[in-house]
Amino acid sequence: MTEAPYLSIKGISKSFGALQVVRDADIAVGRGEFVSFLGPSGCGKTTILRMVAGFETPSTGSISIDGRDITYLKPSQRNIGMVFQSYALFPNLTVADNIGFGLRVAGVNRAEIASRVEEMLALIKLPQLAERFPWQLSGGQQQRVALARALAPRPTVLLLDEPLSALDAKIRVSLREEIRAIQQDLGITTIFVTHDQEEALSMSDRVMVMNQGRIEQIGTPAEIYNHPSTSFVAGFVGTLSQLDATVTDAAQGAASVGSETIAGLPLPASVRTGDRIRLALRPESLRRDRREGDRTLSARIDSVNFLGAVIRIKLHIGDEQLSLDTFNDPTRTPPAPGDTIEVHFAPETVLALTD
């Protein structure tokens, strides 16, 4: 990031008694950027979000927005919008009143509130539901109202705490597209917390992957998926097959997998001949048809799973299992379990993992 970050989180740690849940996190978010915090339950991502919101106080470190230190300010003094997983709408208020609630608390006059509520209803495409109550809405509609309520006071930063996890799959996909479109239209700096990798990869400008309170990697979705910097990121994001290997010639990028040797692999500079490493491959990197420059391994088919547009083939190479994804071709009969086939891959698609 070349310019000064709009949201700056420096050296943030958080402990609850002897339990340290966030460890020395540094995060810089640009103005108008959409950044997802991705990781398993308990990794610390929601705790960081709550510290930004002011619901938790950091044990160490600082938080600033547009150069203003907000580390110890009350939530009401931060001008931050937050959307929760549980919607958190007031059941006794109409949709319009829920959206305008924060503006009324701030002392905004009625005419301005009415104008802003009308604007927000148009933004979330629910103007016809202004007088309904939350119990009269679907889950997706309630979450749209919660988003509009968070945006109504024109916050400096929008925080989204797993807002889609309570919705069914089809609504989740539709709503994440709407959230991203609204965020880009408004240009609001946004932090999105999720454990769903597909959400993070599809919505974000950058993704921050966390594990056990630490930031493992920050990068664009393509960088996180194609070039994971640690074994955890490689295994957590996407489907990944790993093969135990021994480096037979570090200078030539050669390693043995069982009785077969593969050359031309992109091995890290720190790897030496004789080292034990793991070779990792995405299912889409493996092919049944050979191309120029490919490397080849013999494998036994364990299972063939028809997934519609994609067929996932489970394979065994020695004692290791891996997956191959291929597009469904109605003119071609897929292989059968028990068959032995050759699988091919470009050496540059292999991830050599040493940690």
VOSEDO-14364 format. One record per residue (C-alpha): residue in one letter; x, y, z; residue number from 1; chain. Coordinates in steps of 0.001 Angstrom, whole numbers, plus 500000, padded with zeros to 6 digits. Example, Ala and Ser with C-alpha at 12.3 -4.5 7.8 and 13.67 -1.06 7.14 Angstrom:
2
A,512300,495500,507800,1,A
S,513670,498940,507140,2,A
***
This chain:
355
M,500000,500000,500000,1,A
T,501742,503186,498811,2,A
E,499585,505835,500496,3,A
A,498973,506114,504231,4,A
P,496404,503539,505406,5,A
Y,492909,504779,506188,6,A
L,492436,502172,508923,7,A
S,495660,501362,510741,8,A
I,495976,498554,513292,9,A
K,499454,498429,514834,10,A
G,500852,495817,517202,11,A
I,497410,494774,518436,12,A
S,497279,491983,521002,13,A
K,494440,490803,523199,14,A
S,494473,488495,526196,15,A
F,491684,487229,528400,16,A
G,493500,486266,531569,17,A
A,496247,483808,530598,18,A
L,494675,483172,527176,19,A
Q,496136,485279,524369,20,A
V,493651,485329,521486,21,A
V,495326,487946,519246,22,A
R,499099,488188,518908,23,A
D,500851,491347,517680,24,A
A,498698,492003,514593,25,A
D,499586,494728,512078,26,A
I,496932,495556,509479,27,A
A,496770,498502,507072,28,A
V,493530,499039,505153,29,A
G,493238,501603,502376,30,A
R,490397,504072,501961,31,A
G,487490,502330,500242,32,A
E,489140,498893,500460,33,A
F,487234,495689,501218,34,A
V,489339,493378,503403,35,A
S,488177,489998,504694,36,A
F,489464,488407,507883,37,A
L,489408,484674,507177,38,A
G,490132,481802,509512,39,A
P,488688,478966,511598,40,A
S,486573,479534,514690,41,A
G,488637,480809,517596,42,A
C,491475,482227,515490,43,A
G,490978,485802,516754,44,A
K,489387,487471,513720,45,A
T,486175,488545,515484,46,A
T,488168,489786,518469,47,A
I,490083,492166,516190,48,A
L,486792,493351,514711,49,A
R,485400,493979,518192,50,A
M,488514,495978,519120,51,A
V,488052,498151,516026,52,A
A,484385,498629,516967,53,A
G,485284,499514,520574,54,A
F,483585,496533,522212,55,A
E,486961,495196,523405,56,A
T,490056,497114,524537,57,A
P,493447,496003,523164,58,A
S,495970,494638,525646,59,A
T,498683,496267,523513,60,A
G,498808,498260,520298,61,A
S,496823,501050,518679,62,A
I,493993,501612,516190,63,A
S,493497,504734,514092,64,A
I,491085,505837,511358,65,A
D,492208,508529,508923,66,A
G,495018,509500,511304,67,A
R,492741,509749,514358,68,A
D,493610,507462,517276,69,A
I,490457,505629,518357,70,A
T,492076,502928,520518,71,A
Y,490349,503936,523745,72,A
L,487285,505759,522449,73,A
K,483802,504513,523260,74,A
P,481942,502762,520398,75,A
S,479577,505744,520107,76,A
Q,482540,508074,519511,77,A
R,484024,506144,516572,78,A
N,481402,506633,513831,79,A
I,481673,502986,512783,80,A
G,478844,500931,511304,81,A
M,478513,497279,512274,82,A
V,476375,494439,510952,83,A
F,476031,491323,513103,84,A
Q,475327,487708,512227,85,A
S,472094,487804,514246,86,A
Y,470634,490895,512443,87,A
A,469979,492524,515876,88,A
L,466950,494463,514621,89,A
F,464512,495983,517093,90,A
P,461394,493772,516886,91,A
N,459019,496561,517986,92,A
L,460199,498999,515290,93,A
T,459282,499059,511617,94,A
V,461894,498661,508903,95,A
A,461984,502438,508416,96,A
D,462336,503078,512138,97,A
N,465089,500482,512462,98,A
I,467061,502136,509662,99,A
G,466599,505596,511151,100,A
F,467335,504579,514743,101,A
G,470990,505670,514797,102,A
L,470114,508997,513213,103,A
R,467453,509689,515870,104,A
V,469931,508876,518640,105,A
A,472355,511342,517039,106,A
G,469695,514081,517130,107,A
V,469193,514400,513374,108,A
N,465989,516256,512460,109,A
R,462957,514342,511220,110,A
A,463060,515577,507641,111,A
E,466684,514557,507204,112,A
I,466008,511162,508804,113,A
A,463076,510541,506463,114,A
S,465200,511472,503441,115,A
R,468079,509268,504510,116,A
V,465799,506308,505308,117,A
E,464203,506616,501870,118,A
E,467692,506656,500319,119,A
M,468741,503557,502257,120,A
L,465561,501664,501372,121,A
A,466242,502353,497707,122,A
L,469851,501234,498153,123,A
I,468820,497830,499536,124,A
K,465902,497586,497076,125,A
L,463203,497272,499767,126,A
P,461220,500551,499578,127,A
Q,457927,498662,499643,128,A
L,458700,497131,503048,129,A
A,459222,500350,505019,130,A
E,456262,499791,507360,131,A
R,456774,496095,508017,132,A
F,458243,494706,511220,133,A
P,461311,492409,511348,134,A
W,459198,489316,512053,135,A
Q,457434,489886,508734,136,A
L,460702,489688,506760,137,A
S,462821,486833,505463,138,A
G,466344,486339,506795,139,A
G,467877,487930,503710,140,A
Q,465574,490946,503972,141,A
Q,466391,491375,507666,142,A
Q,470093,491375,506907,143,A
R,469585,494004,504187,144,A
V,467785,496178,506734,145,A
A,470619,495660,509233,146,A
L,473082,496767,506534,147,A
A,471006,499852,505748,148,A
R,470823,500744,509452,149,A
A,474610,500502,509733,150,A
L,475113,502688,506649,151,A
A,472476,505326,507427,152,A
P,474698,507488,509736,153,A
R,477422,507586,507024,154,A
P,480082,505711,509018,155,A
T,483784,506054,508284,156,A
V,484254,502248,508385,157,A
L,481807,499362,507949,158,A
L,482338,496171,509971,159,A
L,480585,492937,508951,160,A
D,480725,490084,511474,161,A
E,479807,486882,509570,162,A
P,476568,488517,508368,163,A
L,475701,485748,505912,164,A
S,476289,482613,507964,165,A
A,472646,482268,509127,166,A
L,471268,482346,505576,167,A
D,470715,479500,503144,168,A
A,473251,478988,500342,169,A
K,471334,480604,497470,170,A
I,470427,483734,499441,171,A
R,473997,483930,500750,172,A
V,475448,484081,497237,173,A
S,472928,486705,496129,174,A
L,473414,488886,499209,175,A
R,477193,488802,499114,176,A
E,477040,490151,495552,177,A
E,474696,492917,496711,178,A
I,476910,493814,499683,179,A
R,479961,494056,497470,180,A
A,478109,496186,494902,181,A
I,476848,498554,497629,182,A
Q,480320,498795,499175,183,A
Q,481887,499669,495834,184,A
D,479120,502156,495033,185,A
L,479585,503970,498353,186,A
G,483368,503569,498447,187,A
I,483243,502748,502156,188,A
T,486196,501090,503875,189,A
T,484984,497643,504938,190,A
I,486167,494785,507137,191,A
F,484370,491469,506645,192,A
V,484834,488585,509090,193,A
T,484123,485081,507808,194,A
H,485211,481459,508064,195,A
D,483877,480820,504552,196,A
Q,486745,480929,502066,197,A
E,484449,481285,499050,198,A
E,482923,484438,500541,199,A
A,486335,485905,501299,200,A
L,487828,485119,497887,201,A
S,484819,486325,495893,202,A
M,484135,489596,497734,203,A
S,487474,491022,498797,204,A
D,490176,493320,497521,205,A
R,492496,491589,499992,206,A
V,492199,488666,502386,207,A
M,493878,488306,505782,208,A
V,494187,484674,506890,209,A
M,494452,484083,510631,210,A
N,495404,481048,512701,211,A
Q,495670,480779,516489,212,A
G,495712,484526,517003,213,A
R,498356,485268,514379,214,A
I,498160,486664,510875,215,A
E,499472,483973,508541,216,A
Q,499208,485935,505278,217,A
I,497666,489058,503780,218,A
G,497199,489313,500028,219,A
T,494799,489520,497117,220,A
P,492458,486553,496680,221,A
A,494626,485298,493789,222,A
E,497804,485600,495877,223,A
I,496259,483777,498827,224,A
Y,494960,480934,496669,225,A
N,497790,480563,494152,226,A
H,500767,481495,496308,227,A
P,500095,480579,499966,228,A
S,503042,481466,502172,229,A
T,502489,478774,504837,230,A
S,501205,475222,505039,231,A
F,498209,476427,507039,232,A
V,497113,478908,504364,233,A
A,497686,476335,501631,234,A
G,495523,473775,503406,235,A
F,492821,476119,504713,236,A
V,492099,477996,501492,237,A
G,490736,475717,498784,238,A
T,491167,471980,498334,239,A
L,494757,470845,498387,240,A
S,496482,467491,497957,241,A
Q,499886,466964,499547,242,A
L,502527,464366,498662,243,A
D,505493,463543,500882,244,A
A,508682,463882,498861,245,A
T,512459,463785,499233,246,A
V,514647,466315,497439,247,A
T,517034,464359,495210,248,A
D,518705,467334,493501,249,A
A,517973,470790,494887,250,A
A,519803,472566,492064,251,A
Q,517619,470871,489440,252,A
G,514424,471153,491477,253,A
A,514122,467370,491573,254,A
A,512268,465367,494213,255,A
S,511128,461773,494526,256,A
V,507574,460725,495312,257,A
G,507620,457039,496132,258,A
S,509509,455367,493292,259,A
E,509035,458265,490842,260,A
T,511210,461360,490450,261,A
I,509907,464764,489348,262,A
A,512328,467418,488053,263,A
G,511981,471141,487408,264,A
L,509985,471887,490543,265,A
P,509948,475437,491983,266,A
L,511734,474578,495243,267,A
P,512470,477294,497826,268,A
A,516067,478521,497925,269,A
S,516432,477217,501491,270,A
V,515810,473590,500441,271,A
R,518795,471237,500249,272,A
T,519312,467828,498652,273,A
G,518041,465148,501022,274,A
D,515441,467363,502679,275,A
R,511951,466028,503278,276,A
I,509260,468327,501860,277,A
R,505596,468202,500839,278,A
L,504473,468804,497275,279,A
A,501010,470336,497152,280,A
L,498661,470460,494171,281,A
R,495227,471974,493624,282,A
P,492665,469590,492047,283,A
E,492378,471811,488977,284,A
S,496156,471644,488410,285,A
L,496009,467928,487595,286,A
R,495014,466737,484126,287,A
R,494344,463458,482350,288,A
D,495642,464866,479052,289,A
R,499342,465610,478758,290,A
R,500651,468987,477566,291,A
E,504151,469996,476558,292,A
G,506359,470482,479596,293,A
D,504101,468526,481940,294,A
R,505313,466188,484634,295,A
T,503599,462796,484984,296,A
L,502732,460422,487820,297,A
S,500936,457084,487791,298,A
A,497930,456855,490105,299,A
R,495160,454449,491075,300,A
I,491569,455703,491096,301,A
D,489732,455346,494407,302,A
S,486449,457073,493534,303,A
V,484752,459171,490868,304,A
N,482295,461793,492147,305,A
F,479930,463498,489711,306,A
L,479325,467102,490857,307,A
G,477489,468414,487802,308,A
A,479795,470639,485792,309,A
V,482829,469111,487514,310,A
I,483901,465517,488130,311,A
R,486189,465025,491134,312,A
I,488406,461957,490941,313,A
K,490090,460686,494111,314,A
L,493465,459089,493411,315,A
H,496169,457204,495236,316,A
I,499883,457583,494552,317,A
G,501677,455145,496813,318,A
D,500292,455825,500279,319,A
E,499182,459370,499425,320,A
Q,495750,460508,498263,321,A
L,495043,463419,495952,322,A
S,492147,464898,494000,323,A
L,491749,465705,490333,324,A
D,488976,468006,489071,325,A
T,487918,467806,485443,326,A
F,485009,469380,483586,327,A
N,482148,467070,482772,328,A
D,482289,465971,479132,329,A
P,479109,464090,478085,330,A
T,480968,462607,475106,331,A
R,483655,461028,477244,332,A
T,483251,458125,479647,333,A
P,484916,458891,482989,334,A
P,487413,456378,484391,335,A
A,486275,453806,486923,336,A
P,487443,453095,490477,337,A
G,490340,450663,490454,338,A
D,491744,451903,487137,339,A
T,495364,453002,486944,340,A
I,495867,456224,485003,341,A
E,498574,458777,484376,342,A
V,498022,462283,485742,343,A
H,499850,465289,484372,344,A
F,500652,468727,485745,345,A
A,502813,471746,484988,346,A
P,505730,471932,487445,347,A
E,505066,475609,488160,348,A
T,501658,474707,489646,349,A
V,503300,472699,492440,350,A
L,503623,474280,495879,351,A
A,506686,473066,497763,352,A
L,505915,473267,501489,353,A
T,508606,473085,504117,354,A
D,506941,474430,507287,355,A
***
